[in-house]
Every structure is written in structure tokens, then in C-alpha cells.
């Protein structure tokens, strides 16, 4: 009899404990945990495309992308639904949180590109091609290609497939890209498919290290050329 009573007490105690509300701290870290289901530490593929990492990227870049998804300038339905009712202030808080999170870059992945192709890619990265009005990659993404604060992401530590998909989106106006003119779209259309393929293999083979550069490293002509990044979708001031 005592055993039955004890068993009943334990049963009802466990039920009551299961029904008790769980206290969760109301912090930005708790509120954005759902984002990490897709945007985990490593780039992952979903049904449609890659879910890129968002930790450690410049806050201004993240804010612009969040607002573009919310406002329809960049289209991906799950993101649009998640963000449709969020304010600029909340998006900025999210962007600053993820920008401050550490990220361990993957090791470089070797490529099998011919030496002549590597030399051509290095010229594009370091010097560009004036005959096609192509600026150097480093002119916008920094000498180390690690990005420029607060609006330009780095090019290193990204998978080849993701880079190829992004270049394809820029060149072909895919649904993952913005619906308004953008300097990267203009630049990507001037690259040949062979150059895109080579860049998508060469960039992941470079070691990612250091921090994004400061904005004052950008030449005035690059700021003017890509003014949609630097002015039209600027972060709100605190």
C-alpha cells in the first residue's frame, strides 16, 4: 500500500514538474536561437540553397541583408516571413549581436587550378581589369579579403558551392539576390564563367585570418560606385 502511495506521489510530482513553466531569460541571445537552426557554425545546404554563416560578419552588412529580406529587395520566402514585422531597431540589435560572435574559419581547401589560371585570378583580386571596368576584389573587400566594416563582408572561409551560387545569383538576377541595381551585380556580369568558376575554387584555398578593415581604406571612387551599400540602406544610429 505504501509503495502504491509513493508511486502515485512520484507520478503526480513528475506531471506537475513537466507542466511548470520554464523560465527563459529575455535576452537577444535567447531570442535569436532559432536563427542558428539554419545558420549554424558551419555553412549548410537546405532544400533551396546554402544557409551561410552569419556570426562574425560586419554588423552593417548583416543589417542591410535583414532589412532587404524584410522589405522585398532580396527575396527568400522563409526569411521574409520571419522578418516581416520586425523594426529597424530590432534588426540592428540582431545584426550587432551576430557580428560580435566569434567564428572559427575552416581550413583552406586545396584546388587543382593550373598555374596560369591562378595568376590570372590573382591579377583580378589585386589589380582588377581596367579594360572591362573591373575593380580589384581587394579594392572593396580589403587587402586581406576579410571585408570592410561595417558594410562589406569578407570573401574567405566560404564554400566553393556557396560562392558559385552567389556569383550566379548576381549575374543572372536570381531570387536570392536583390531586386534593385547593385554594384556587385554589375561587376559579376563582367566576369566570364571561367573566371567565376576559378574564383569559387581559389578563394576557399586562401587562409582566412584577421579582422575586417576599417571603412577609411576604401577609395572614394569605390564608395561612389557602390553608394547603394553605403547610403541607401545605412544602419540607423543609436
Order of alpha helices (4+ residues) and beta strands (2+ residues): alpha-alpha-beta-beta-alpha-alpha-alpha-alpha-alpha-alpha-alpha-alpha-alpha
